[in-house]
Structure formats: C-alpha cells, structure tokens
Amino acid sequence: MPEYLKTRFSRRHFLQLSALGAGGLLAYSGEFERHHLEITRHTVELARLSPALDGLRIAQLSDFHYEQWTEPYFIREVVEQVNRLAPDLVLLVGDYVSEGPLPPARGAQMSYPCAEILSGIQCPQRWCVLGNHDAKVGPVIVTDALESHGLPVLANNYVPFERNGARLWIAGVKDVGVSDPDLHLAAPRGLQTAREPVILLAHEPDFADRVVRHGGVDLMLSGHTHGGQVRLPFFGAMYVPPLGRKYIEGLFHLENGLQLYVNRGIGTVGVPFRFDCRPELTLITLRSADGIAHI
C-alpha cells in the first residue's frame, strides 16, 4: 500500500475512533451517570445537640430541575430510596424546577407534578426552601405547589423539631441570589443563646460566610452547585454558578461553630450530562458531644 494511503487510512480511523469515544462519553454521562444515584453518609457532631437526639438521621435532597432534563421516573426512584432509608427528617434545599428552556410560567407550573412525586416521601417531618430557579419562575406558585402537597416551605422563618423531650430548630431563608434572605428572622438572637442547635436551609452555599458573621447556626445545608456537574480530570468542575464557587460539594467546618454540607443535587441544568459527579442523596447522622462521650 502506498505511504500516502496508509496516512489517510490511519487518520480516517483515528477520527472514527475519536467520534466513537466522544459518542460513548456522551452516552455514559447523559444516561448512566446522570441516573446513577449515590447515597452519601456523614456523621456530624453538634455541640448543642441533646443526648436525647443523638443519632437523629436527616435525608438531604436538592436541585431536582423537574422536566428540564430530570424525568419523573428518576425522581420517583429517589423518593423510593429515601423511604428505604427511613430518616427522621427530610430537608429539601431548592430548585424543584428550572428557569429555562421552558417559559417561566410553564416552568412554575411544573412544580405541581414535581411536588406530587415528592409528596410520596413517607417521613412526616419534612421542610423545604426555594432555590434561585424557583424564585425566578414564580416563588408564589412553587410555594403553593409544595405546601399543597404537604411540603412546608421555610422563608425567613424557623420551626421546632421535638423528640424525647429535647428540641432543635429548623430554619430557612429565602433564596440568596434572587430574593431577600433575612437571618435576623430565620435565626434570631433568641435562638443563638439557647442551648439547642439550629439547622439552616439556604440554597446557595457561599451564603455561609454571612451565616458565620451572624452566628448562632450549627449546621447549614445547601445545594445549588450540582457539585460542578461535569468534572474533568486535572481541570475539575467545568462550571459552577455564582454563590456556589467557594463551597462546591461536601462537608465544611467553618468558623463560629458552623458546619456546612453542600449536596450535589439530583438533576442537571444547562445540559443533560454529569461526569465524575453523580447525583446525590445525603444521609446525615447527628451526634451530640455527650452522646459520643458515652459510646
């Protein structure tokens, strides 16, 4: 075979193999990894937690983005996994729907079928906050969808959780990027002086720096970043959104007694792909300092 034909032959095959590799990567990230739920388990010690609440288990979910790319069947599978875990609390930290590509009114209406599926969570102790996409498409509609399906929304307020004669507080702020979050309403000074822990729900994790300065919050739960969604070797996350660029995923120990957990989310936004960044259901077990001392 002439040399020039060998060159053309090898170049053509290289391009074909490259195309096959790219197609396989897209198929993997768009179908397998995007639907390959990971349950991550963490133990978090809270100094103000009563021994009577030692071992309390919290399921955390975020960023569903229903019907942009996230199919109803996948959210149903997530709900089934939550029910198998049988947590004591379920906390949802925003972005049930997406701002686009659907028109905002259509995106807001998608919150009703999403909330209907999420209402299948069997744990009766469950609370939500809204995310930036929810706040952009219509916070009143999204709130109504959630609350009409038994999923109460915290918006600059707090509620008690009581068990075995002990108590902690679940607080939630309005979306940080779009609305008006108010820590003085969600976590007022009176809670700071109590010997009872405060768990704050705030969609955007970089808000934690403001929470540190405010004080009085023991654990903050966030989402928003999708963990980067697409992470390449040696480069890391291809994109992370504003207010999610400092704390991208996982557990952080910050100043003033604050711990932060950033969940990678269930759905995707922008493109229907995940790579090296599986969707996440977080199960957090709370421990008290006194409880650990007696193990």
Residue pairs with C-beta under 8 A, 6 or more apart in sequence:
1 9
25 275
26 273
28 275
29 230
29 273
29 274
29 275
30 272
30 273
33 273
33 274
33 275
33 276
33 277
33 278
34 69
34 268
34 272
34 273
34 274
34 279
35 74
35 279
36 278
36 279
37 77
37 78
37 81
37 266
37 278
37 279
37 280
37 281
38 278
38 279
38 280
38 281
39 81
39 85
39 280
39 281
39 282
39 283
40 280
40 281
40 282
40 283
41 282
41 283
41 284
41 285
42 251
42 261
42 282
42 283
42 284
42 285
43 284
43 285
43 287
44 219
44 251
44 259
44 261
44 284
44 285
44 286
44 287
45 286
45 287
45 288
45 289
45 292
46 197
46 218
46 219
46 259
46 286
46 287
46 288
46 289
47 197
47 218
47 257
47 289
48 194
48 195
48 196
48 197
48 218
49 56
49 168
49 197
49 218
49 286
49 287
49 288
49 289
49 291
50 164
50 166
50 167
50 168
50 196
50 288
50 290
51 166
51 288
51 290
51 291
51 294
52 163
52 164
52 165
52 166
53 163
53 164
53 166
53 168
53 286
53 288
54 286
54 287
54 288
54 290
54 291
54 292
55 285
55 286
55 287
55 291
56 88
56 89
56 163
56 168
56 285
56 286
57 85
57 87
57 88
57 89
57 283
57 284
57 285
57 286
58 87
58 88
58 89
58 90
58 91
58 199
58 221
58 283
58 284
58 285
58 286
59 82
59 85
59 87
59 89
59 90
59 91
59 123
59 281
59 282
59 283
59 284
60 90
60 91
60 92
60 93
60 221
60 261
60 263
60 281
60 282
60 283
60 284
61 78
61 82
61 90
61 91
61 92
61 93
61 263
61 266
61 281
61 282
62 92
62 93
62 94
62 95
62 131
62 203
62 222
62 223
62 224
62 263
62 264
62 265
62 266
63 94
63 95
63 131
63 223
63 224
63 226
63 263
63 264
63 265
63 266
63 267
63 269
64 70
64 75
64 95
64 96
64 97
64 114
64 118
64 265
64 266
64 267
65 95
65 96
65 97
65 98
65 133
65 265
65 266
65 267
65 268
65 269
66 72
66 75
66 96
66 97
66 98
66 110
66 111
66 113
66 114
66 117
66 267
67 97
67 98
67 102
67 110
67 113
67 114
68 97
68 98
68 100
68 101
68 102
68 107
68 267
68 268
68 269
69 267
69 268
69 269
69 271
69 272
70 266
70 267
70 268
72 113
72 117
74 266
75 114
75 117
75 118
75 266
76 117
76 120
78 266
78 279
78 281
79 117
79 118
79 120
79 121
81 281
82 90
82 121
82 122
82 123
82 281
83 120
83 121
83 122
83 123
85 281
85 283
86 122
86 123
87 123
87 283
88 123
88 125
88 163
89 123
89 125
89 126
89 127
89 161
89 170
90 121
90 123
90 125
90 126
90 127
91 126
91 127
91 128
91 170
91 199
91 201
91 221
92 118
92 126
92 127
92 128
92 129
92 151
93 128
93 129
93 131
93 201
93 202
93 203
93 221
93 222
93 223
93 263
94 128
94 129
94 130
94 131
94 132
94 133
94 134
94 175
94 203
94 223
94 224
95 131
95 132
95 133
95 134
95 203
95 223
95 224
95 265
95 267
95 269
96 111
96 114
96 115
96 118
96 130
96 131
96 134
96 142
96 145
96 146
97 107
97 108
97 110
97 111
97 114
97 133
97 134
97 137
97 142
98 107
98 110
98 133
98 137
98 267
98 269
99 107
99 132
99 133
99 136
99 137
100 107
102 110
104 136
104 137
104 138
105 137
105 138
107 133
107 137
107 138
108 137
108 138
108 141
108 142
109 141
111 134
111 137
111 141
111 142
111 145
111 146
112 145
112 148
112 149
114 145
115 145
115 146
115 148
115 149
115 151
116 149
118 146
118 149
118 151
119 149
119 150
119 151
125 161
126 150
126 151
126 152
127 151
127 152
127 153
127 154
127 159
127 170
127 172
127 201
128 146
128 151
128 152
128 153
128 154
128 172
128 201
129 153
129 154
129 155
129 172
129 173
129 174
129 175
129 201
129 202
129 203
130 139
130 142
130 143
130 153
130 155
130 174
130 175
130 179
130 203
131 175
131 203
131 223
131 224
132 175
132 176
132 177
132 178
132 203
132 204
132 224
132 241
133 269
134 142
134 175
135 174
135 175
135 177
135 178
135 179
136 178
139 174
139 175
139 179
143 153
143 155
146 152
146 153
147 153
152 159
153 172
154 170
154 171
154 172
154 173
154 186
154 201
155 172
155 173
155 174
155 179
156 172
156 173
156 174
156 180
156 181
156 182
156 185
156 186
157 171
157 172
157 185
157 186
158 169
158 170
158 171
158 172
158 186
158 187
158 191
158 198
159 169
159 170
160 167
160 168
160 169
160 170
161 167
161 168
161 169
161 170
166 196
167 196
168 196
168 197
168 198
168 199
169 187
169 191
169 194
169 196
169 197
169 198
169 199
170 199
170 201
171 186
171 187
171 191
171 198
171 199
171 200
171 201
171 217
172 186
172 200
172 201
172 202
173 181
173 182
173 183
173 186
173 200
173 201
173 202
173 207
174 180
174 181
174 182
175 181
175 203
175 204
176 202
176 203
176 204
176 207
176 243
177 203
177 204
177 242
177 243
181 202
181 207
183 210
183 211
183 214
184 214
186 200
187 198
187 200
187 211
187 214
187 216
187 217
189 216
191 198
191 216
192 198
192 215
192 216
197 218
197 219
198 216
198 217
198 218
198 219
199 217
199 218
199 219
199 220
199 221
200 211
200 217
200 219
200 220
200 221
201 220
201 221
201 222
202 208
202 211
202 220
202 221
202 222
203 222
203 223
203 224
204 222
204 224
204 243
204 244
205 220
205 222
205 223
205 224
205 225
205 243
205 244
205 246
205 247
205 248
205 260
205 262
206 243
206 244
206 245
206 246
206 247
207 220
207 222
207 243
208 220
208 222
208 247
208 252
208 254
208 258
208 260
209 246
211 217
211 220
211 258
212 254
212 255
212 256
212 258
213 256
215 256
215 257
217 258
218 257
218 258
218 259
219 258
219 259
219 260
219 261
220 258
220 259
220 260
220 261
221 260
221 261
221 263
222 247
222 260
222 261
222 262
222 263
223 262
223 263
223 264
223 265
224 241
224 243
224 244
224 262
224 265
225 237
225 240
225 241
225 244
225 247
225 248
225 249
225 262
225 264
225 265
226 264
226 265
226 268
226 269
226 274
226 277
227 237
227 248
227 249
227 262
227 264
227 265
227 277
227 280
228 236
228 237
228 238
228 239
228 240
228 248
228 249
228 277
229 237
229 238
229 239
229 268
229 269
229 270
229 273
229 274
229 275
229 277
230 237
230 238
230 239
230 271
230 273
230 274
230 275
230 276
230 277
231 237
231 238
231 275
231 276
231 277
232 238
232 275
232 276
233 276
237 248
237 277
239 270
240 248
244 262
247 260
247 262
248 262
249 262
249 263
249 264
250 261
250 262
251 259
251 260
251 261
252 259
252 260
252 261
252 262
253 259
254 260
261 282
261 284
263 280
263 282
264 277
264 278
264 279
264 280
265 279
265 280
266 279
266 280
266 281
267 279
268 274
